[in-house]
Amino acid sequence: MPIAPIKLKIVQTGEPVLRERAKPLTLEQLQSSEVQNLIDLMRETMRDAPGVGLAAPQIGAGLQLAVIEDRADLLEKMDPEQLARQDRHPLPFHVIVNPKITLMGEPIEFFEGCLSVRGFMAVVPRAQRVRVECWNERGEPQVIEAAGWYARILQHEIDHLDGTLYLDRMYTRSFMTEDYYRHAYSR
């Protein structure tokens, strides 16, 4: 009988770790078996949620580390027109460590949710494009230039590493439950 993968608990808004700036990782810390195991657990937790990103503070670890993946099998179930409006495409699993972000382009507004604000959504303006300098899971320097939904995901996850939630950036009058959003905005 196969053993089910271990999943971490995703902390919810109100937990202090979500409002603190996460600590950078050293190369030695990143390459440790503990952090490499944490990355594996974060990937399984994100996929199970399901989500497109998960930052270490969301599982109670105040580290400058996030995992990202926008799976093709989940996007196939979505409205193609909505995907086109969002400029959303599949993203392979990857890790960002100690990111530095540069925002580019005019803000674009879309509804956003968060695994740490379970059950709610709101319109959030985000830069159309970003440039992120970071390490990957092996500590190799990376430069990511992203646009569209990928840029939004990066901004959202990097906000978590700075102690910011989408609640801080949203248009407050657009805040609603996911159920109401599906009822009011789905075709």
The 8 nearest C-alpha neighbors of each residue, nearest first, counted from 0:
[[1, 2, 3, 4, 5, 6, 43, 47],
 [2, 0, 3, 4, 5, 6, 43, 47],
 [1, 3, 4, 0, 5, 6, 43, 40],
 [4, 2, 1, 5, 6, 0, 43, 47],
 [5, 3, 6, 2, 43, 40, 44, 1],
 [4, 6, 3, 40, 7, 43, 44, 2],
 [7, 5, 44, 40, 43, 4, 8, 41],
 [6, 8, 44, 9, 58, 40, 5, 41],
 [7, 9, 58, 10, 6, 44, 59, 57],
 [10, 8, 58, 57, 7, 115, 11, 114],
 [11, 9, 57, 58, 115, 8, 59, 14],
 [10, 12, 115, 116, 14, 13, 9, 117],
 [13, 11, 14, 115, 116, 17, 10, 15],
 [12, 14, 15, 11, 17, 18, 10, 16],
 [13, 15, 12, 16, 17, 11, 10, 18],
 [16, 14, 17, 18, 13, 19, 12, 162],
 [17, 15, 19, 18, 14, 56, 59, 61],
 [16, 18, 162, 15, 56, 19, 14, 57],
 [19, 17, 162, 15, 16, 163, 20, 14],
 [20, 18, 162, 16, 17, 21, 15, 161],
 [19, 21, 161, 162, 160, 22, 18, 61],
 [22, 20, 61, 62, 160, 63, 19, 161],
 [21, 23, 62, 63, 61, 24, 20, 160],
 [24, 22, 63, 97, 62, 21, 25, 96],
 [23, 25, 28, 29, 63, 22, 26, 62],
 [26, 24, 28, 27, 29, 23, 30, 138],
 [25, 27, 29, 28, 138, 30, 24, 137],
 [26, 28, 30, 25, 29, 31, 24, 138],
 [29, 27, 25, 31, 26, 30, 24, 34],
 [30, 28, 26, 27, 31, 34, 24, 25],
 [29, 31, 27, 28, 26, 137, 32, 35],
 [32, 30, 28, 33, 34, 29, 35, 27],
 [31, 33, 35, 34, 36, 30, 29, 37],
 [34, 32, 36, 31, 35, 37, 28, 30],
 [33, 35, 37, 36, 31, 32, 29, 38],
 [34, 36, 32, 38, 37, 33, 31, 30],
 [37, 35, 39, 33, 34, 38, 32, 40],
 [36, 38, 34, 40, 35, 39, 41, 33],
 [39, 37, 41, 35, 36, 40, 42, 34],
 [40, 38, 36, 42, 37, 41, 43, 35],
 [39, 41, 37, 43, 42, 38, 44, 6],
 [40, 42, 44, 38, 39, 43, 45, 37],
 [43, 41, 39, 45, 40, 44, 46, 38],
 [42, 44, 46, 40, 41, 45, 47, 6],
 [43, 45, 6, 41, 47, 46, 42, 7],
 [46, 44, 50, 42, 48, 47, 43, 49],
 [47, 45, 49, 43, 44, 48, 50, 42],
 [46, 48, 49, 44, 45, 43, 50, 6],
 [49, 47, 45, 50, 46, 44, 114, 43],
 [48, 50, 46, 47, 45, 51, 44, 114],
 [49, 51, 45, 48, 52, 46, 114, 53],
 [52, 50, 69, 68, 67, 45, 53, 49],
 [53, 51, 67, 66, 50, 68, 45, 156],
 [52, 54, 66, 65, 45, 55, 67, 57],
 [55, 53, 65, 57, 56, 156, 64, 159],
 [54, 56, 60, 57, 64, 58, 62, 65],
 [57, 55, 60, 59, 61, 58, 54, 17],
 [58, 56, 55, 10, 9, 59, 54, 115],
 [57, 59, 9, 56, 55, 10, 60, 8],
 [58, 60, 56, 57, 16, 61, 10, 55],
 [61, 59, 56, 55, 62, 58, 57, 16],
 [60, 62, 21, 56, 22, 55, 16, 59],
 [61, 63, 21, 22, 64, 60, 55, 23],
 [64, 62, 97, 23, 21, 96, 22, 160],
 [63, 65, 96, 62, 55, 95, 54, 97],
 [66, 64, 54, 95, 53, 94, 55, 156],
 [65, 67, 94, 53, 52, 93, 54, 95],
 [68, 66, 52, 93, 92, 51, 94, 53],
 [67, 69, 92, 51, 90, 91, 70, 52],
 [70, 68, 90, 51, 89, 71, 91, 67],
 [69, 71, 89, 72, 73, 68, 90, 74],
 [70, 72, 89, 74, 73, 75, 69, 88],
 [73, 71, 75, 70, 74, 76, 89, 69],
 [74, 72, 71, 75, 70, 76, 77, 69],
 [73, 75, 71, 77, 76, 72, 70, 89],
 [74, 76, 72, 73, 77, 71, 78, 79],
 [77, 75, 74, 73, 78, 72, 79, 71],
 [78, 76, 74, 75, 79, 82, 73, 81],
 [77, 79, 81, 80, 82, 76, 75, 74],
 [80, 78, 82, 81, 83, 77, 75, 74],
 [81, 79, 83, 82, 78, 84, 85, 77],
 [80, 82, 84, 78, 83, 79, 85, 77],
 [81, 83, 79, 85, 87, 80, 84, 86],
 [82, 84, 86, 80, 81, 85, 79, 87],
 [85, 83, 81, 82, 86, 80, 87, 79],
 [84, 86, 82, 87, 83, 148, 81, 147],
 [87, 85, 147, 83, 84, 148, 82, 88],
 [88, 86, 148, 82, 85, 147, 83, 149],
 [87, 89, 90, 86, 69, 82, 71, 148],
 [90, 88, 71, 69, 70, 91, 87, 74],
 [91, 89, 69, 68, 70, 88, 92, 71],
 [90, 92, 68, 93, 89, 69, 70, 67],
 [93, 91, 68, 67, 90, 94, 66, 69],
 [94, 92, 67, 66, 91, 68, 95, 135],
 [93, 95, 66, 135, 136, 65, 67, 96],
 [94, 96, 135, 65, 64, 134, 133, 98],
 [95, 97, 64, 134, 133, 98, 63, 135],
 [96, 98, 63, 23, 133, 64, 134, 24],
 [99, 97, 133, 96, 132, 131, 100, 95],
 [98, 100, 132, 131, 133, 97, 101, 130],
 [101, 99, 131, 130, 98, 102, 132, 129],
 [100, 102, 130, 129, 131, 103, 99, 128],
 [103, 101, 129, 126, 128, 100, 130, 104],
 [104, 102, 128, 129, 126, 127, 101, 105],
 [105, 103, 127, 128, 126, 106, 102, 129],
 [104, 106, 126, 127, 107, 103, 125, 128],
 [107, 105, 126, 125, 124, 127, 104, 108],
 [106, 108, 124, 125, 127, 126, 105, 109],
 [109, 107, 124, 123, 122, 125, 106, 110],
 [110, 108, 122, 123, 111, 107, 124, 85],
 [109, 111, 122, 121, 123, 120, 112, 108],
 [112, 110, 120, 121, 122, 109, 123, 113],
 [111, 113, 120, 119, 121, 110, 114, 116],
 [112, 114, 116, 115, 117, 111, 120, 165],
 [113, 115, 117, 116, 112, 50, 9, 48],
 [116, 114, 11, 113, 117, 12, 10, 57],
 [117, 115, 113, 114, 12, 11, 119, 118],
 [116, 118, 114, 115, 119, 113, 11, 112],
 [117, 119, 177, 176, 116, 120, 178, 112],
 [118, 120, 176, 177, 175, 117, 112, 116],
 [121, 119, 112, 111, 175, 174, 177, 176],
 [122, 120, 174, 110, 173, 111, 169, 123],
 [121, 123, 110, 109, 169, 170, 173, 108],
 [122, 124, 169, 108, 109, 168, 110, 121],
 [123, 125, 108, 107, 106, 109, 122, 126],
 [126, 124, 106, 107, 151, 123, 127, 108],
 [127, 125, 106, 128, 105, 104, 102, 103],
 [126, 128, 104, 106, 147, 146, 105, 107],
 [129, 127, 146, 103, 126, 150, 145, 104],
 [130, 128, 102, 103, 145, 101, 150, 144],
 [129, 131, 144, 101, 143, 100, 145, 102],
 [132, 130, 100, 143, 99, 142, 98, 133],
 [131, 133, 142, 99, 98, 141, 143, 100],
 [132, 134, 98, 141, 96, 97, 140, 95],
 [135, 133, 140, 96, 138, 139, 141, 95],
 [134, 136, 138, 95, 94, 137, 139, 96],
 [135, 137, 138, 94, 134, 95, 29, 96],
 [138, 136, 135, 139, 30, 29, 134, 26],
 [139, 137, 134, 135, 136, 26, 140, 29],
 [138, 140, 134, 135, 137, 141, 136, 133],
 [141, 139, 134, 133, 138, 135, 142, 132],
 [142, 140, 133, 134, 132, 143, 139, 135],
 [143, 141, 132, 131, 133, 144, 130, 140],
 [142, 144, 131, 130, 145, 141, 132, 129],
 [145, 143, 130, 129, 131, 142, 146, 128],
 [144, 146, 150, 129, 128, 149, 143, 130],
 [145, 147, 128, 150, 127, 149, 129, 148],
 [146, 148, 86, 150, 149, 127, 85, 87],
 [147, 149, 151, 87, 150, 86, 85, 152],
 [148, 150, 152, 151, 147, 146, 145, 153],
 [149, 151, 146, 145, 153, 148, 147, 152],
 [152, 150, 148, 154, 149, 153, 155, 125],
 [153, 151, 149, 155, 154, 150, 156, 148],
 [152, 154, 150, 156, 151, 155, 157, 149],
 [155, 153, 151, 157, 152, 156, 158, 150],
 [154, 156, 152, 158, 153, 157, 151, 159],
 [157, 155, 159, 153, 158, 154, 54, 152],
 [156, 158, 160, 154, 159, 155, 153, 161],
 [157, 159, 163, 161, 155, 156, 160, 154],
 [160, 158, 162, 156, 163, 157, 161, 164],
 [159, 161, 157, 21, 158, 162, 63, 20],
 [160, 162, 20, 158, 159, 163, 21, 157],
 [163, 161, 18, 19, 20, 159, 17, 160],
 [164, 162, 158, 159, 161, 18, 167, 165],
 [165, 163, 166, 167, 159, 158, 162, 168],
 [164, 166, 168, 167, 169, 163, 123, 155],
 [165, 167, 164, 169, 168, 171, 121, 163],
 [168, 166, 165, 164, 169, 163, 170, 171],
 [169, 167, 165, 166, 123, 170, 124, 164],
 [170, 168, 123, 166, 122, 171, 165, 167],
 [169, 171, 173, 172, 122, 123, 121, 168],
 [170, 172, 173, 174, 169, 121, 166, 122],
 [171, 173, 174, 170, 121, 175, 169, 122],
 [172, 174, 121, 171, 170, 122, 175, 169],
 [173, 175, 121, 171, 172, 120, 119, 170],
 [176, 174, 120, 119, 173, 121, 177, 179],
 [175, 177, 119, 179, 178, 118, 120, 180],
 [176, 178, 119, 180, 118, 179, 120, 181],
 [179, 177, 181, 176, 180, 182, 118, 119],
 [178, 180, 182, 176, 181, 177, 183, 175],
 [179, 181, 177, 183, 182, 178, 184, 176],
 [180, 182, 185, 178, 179, 184, 183, 177],
 [183, 181, 179, 180, 184, 185, 178, 186],
 [184, 182, 180, 181, 179, 185, 186, 178],
 [185, 183, 181, 180, 182, 186, 179, 178],
 [186, 184, 181, 182, 183, 180, 78, 179],
 [185, 184, 183, 182, 181, 78, 81, 80]]
